[in-house]
Structures are given as C-alpha cells and as structure tokens.
C-alpha cells in the first residue's frame, strides 16, 4: 500500500474538520510537522482542541493557529515563549488543560495502546488533580488520568517508506511516536521517502500500522527556538 500524498494540503483533505481533537508532535520547535501545521492553518478548520507539549512560538508552529483563532482548547504541558497564547488564556479566550509533561506522554501512549486510564502520583494535592478520582495503593495516594485519543495526529519523522514505517532522527523523535499512536488517523511529514523494504526491520522506530498518510517536506525550516551566541575567547 502506497501511503504517500503529493503535498500537505492533499494529505489533510477529507480528514480534518471543525471541532476535532488534533494531536501534534514536537517539543518546542524541535520535530514539529511544519508543512502540515501550515496546511492545517490554510484549511480554515476551527474550534480545534490541540494536544501538544506546547504551542510553538508567536508566528510559527501551532502559534500560527493561535493567531488565526482556530484553536479553542490546548492540552499542553508548557505555555512559555508564546505571548499570544498567554494573552488569549488570561483574557479567557482560550481553554487550557494543563498537564505535567510525563503525564501527557503517558496519556498519549496509553491512548495508543488502548488503555483508557491509569494512576499516577504526579499532581496529587495540586490543581492538576482537581475533579479527578484518587485512590490509595500501598499507603500512597494516586490520581487517575484518562488517556488521550485524537481524531487526527500530525507528526514529523526523518524518513518513511511507502508503507508508512518511520525513522526519527535524534531529539526530533520526542513526543512524535506517542502522538502517532494516539491518532485515529495519523499523517506523517518526512524529509525523505524510500521504497518499502529498504529499511532493516530492526531499525524501524514506528511501524506503518500506526501511519495512514505520508507527505514529503524535503527542506523544512527547522527554526531554532532560542539562538544563543557566545563571543570567542579574547575577541
């Protein structure tokens, strides 16, 4: 089965719609599906619930969808470095489900594994646990967290074959495998596509069974979130 589409717009066609829950891979600006996010913006879909570690920065990544007011709610673990995110949240224009980072990763992993909920000590006694079931195990209190399943997941990988088997590159792997597994429909943006059978099976990071569509973005911008420059010694 050839899962490769001509471009990001074609890959989203017939898949995204108003009011959906969209999970997006990446950590900051590292490993984000740049072309798919831009195509999602251009599609005009609105009232979205977005699951992502954070919402990019102003004008890039998911920050683009905040500027166009296409996101109704964020489920995230980090909200820094995005002034529009802060402004909308403080003004009551954006819903936020704040989730500890490890818990967010496990909620996605559990969703992809068909596990409806799990117990964790993280967040017990804080706002994170408000309204959630708690239970005692071995003398310790745990809070129950529901898993996350997205209508559509958008992820970034390094390479794919035409069957959708994915290879990730270094830290750009981050949340992407868990996000991919949690999607009812998963679309992967990659830098290179090879023929099916090219990869050594032991080298595959995510099997193609979790990926429904693939699109090539051979030259992503890969913007650096914060560039720090140090003068050479003695300069």
N, C-alpha and C positions, 0 to 999 in steps of 0.2 A: 504494500500500500504506500503510495507516494503522498506524504502529508505536506509537501512544500507548496506555499502560495506565492503569487507574484510579488506582492508587497504587503505592507502592514494594513492598508485600507481593505484589501481583499480578504486578508486573514480575519478581520473583525466583522466583515459583512455577514449579516444574518445571525450573528452571535450576541452582540451587545444590544442592550435595550435600557430604557429608563427604569430607574428603581432597582437595578440589580446590585448584588454584592460582588465587588471586584477585588480580588487579591493580587497584589503587585510585589514582585521580588525586588531585592536590593537592600542595601544598608547605606544610608546617606545617599550619595550619588554613585556608589560602587555597585556594579552589577545590576543597574536598572535597565529595563527594556525601553530605551529611549524612543525608538521609532513607534513602538506600539502605544506608548503613552501619548505621543503627539497625534497619532491616528485616532485614539480614543477621544482626545480633545476635539479634533476636527469632525468626529462623528456627530457631535452635538448632544449625545445622550446626557441625561441629567438625573438629579435625585439619587445619586450613587452612594452606596456605602463602600468605602475603600478600606481594605485591610492591608497594612504595610507597616514596616518598622517605623517609618516616619513619612513625611510628605514632601521630600525633596527640599529645594530651596526656592526662594522667590524667582519665578520665571523659568524654572527648569525642573524636570521630573514631575512628580504629582503637583508641585507648586503651580504648574500651568493650569491644572484643572480647578485649583482653588481660585485662581484669578478669574476664570470663566464661570464660577459658581456652579460647577457641575457636581461637586461633592456635597452631599447632605450630612454625612457622618463619617468620621475617621475612627478606625480601631487601630491603635498605634501604641508604641512604647516610648517614643521620643518626639517632642514637638519643638525642639530648639531650631534656631537658624532659619526660621521662616516667619517673617513679620506678618504676612497676610494670614497665615494660619493663626497666629496669636491674636491678630485683630478680630478675625471672624469669631473665634472662640470666646474672647472676652466680651464681644458685642452680642453674644447669644445667637449668632447666625450659623454656627457650625456645631453639630453634636460631636462629642468626643468620648470614646470608651477607652480609658487609659489602662494599659495592660503591661505588667512587668515583662521585660524582654524575653526571658527564658520561658515564662508562661505563654507568651504569644507564640513562640516557636513550637512549644508542645501542643498548644491548641490547634495549630495548623497540622502538625504531624499526626495528632490523634484524629483529626477530621479526615485526613487522607487514609488512615488505617481503619476507618470505620468504628472508632471508639467514641461514643457520644459524650463522655465526660471523664474527668479524673480528679484526684485530690492532691493538693499541694499545700505546703506550709507558707509559701510566698504570699504575702499580702494579708495574712491573718492579723486582725486587730487594727487594720487600716481602712481607708476609704475603698480600697480595692475589693474588700470582702463585703461591703455593704449590700444587703439584699440577697446574699448567696448562702447556700446551705453550708454549714460547718459540721464536722464530725471528729470524734476523738479516736486516734489509733495509738496504742502503746503509750498512753499518757500525754500525747501531743495533739494539739488542735490543727485540723486541716480544713481548707476551704475547697469547695467543689467548683471546678471550672468546666464550662461547656466547651466542647470542641468547635472548631470553625470549618465550615464548608462554603466555598464561594461558587457563585453561578459561573463566573469566568475567572481564570487565573492567567496573568501575564508575567512571563519570566524571561530572564536573559541567561543564555548559555554561550559557551565559546564555539562549540561545533555540534552539529547534528548530522545524522544520516537521514535518508529519505523516509525511514520508518519512524523517526522521532526520537531515537535514542540520543541522549545528550551527554556531552562532556562539558564540565565547568572549568574555569581557569582560576586557580589560586583563591584569593579572598573574595572574588566576584561570585563564588558559589553561595556564600552567606545564606539568606533565607530562601533562595530560589528553589531548591529541591522540595522543601516543605510546602511552599506556596503551590508548586506544580502539582503535588499530590493531593492538595486540598480542593482543587478546582473540579467542578463537574465537566467543564470544558477548559482545556489548558492550551494556550498559544505560546510558543517559544520563539524568541528573537535570537538569532545566532549570527556569528560572523562568517561562518563557512558551513556549507553543506557538502557531504561526501556520499558516495553510493552506499546503499545498505550492504553490510557485510565487510565494510572497510575496517571498522573498529574491532579490536580484540574484545570479546565479550567481557573479560575481566576488567577492562578499562572504562566501561560504561558507568557513569555516575548515576544516571536516572534512566530507567527503561522506557522505551517508547510507548508502553501501555498507558502511561500517565499523560502523554502528549498527543493532542488531537490535530494541531496545525503548527507549521513551522514557517517562519519568514526570515529572509536574509537581510541583515544590515551590516554590510561588509566594513564600513568605516564609521562606527559610532564616535560621537564626540568624546565620550569618557571624561567629562569635565571633572576637575579636582575641586572638592568642596571648599577646602581652605588651603591655599598655597602659602607656605612659609619659606622665606628665603633668608639664609644666613650669610653674612659677608665672609669672604675668605680671610683666614687669619693674617693680620698685618696689612689688610687692604685699607 
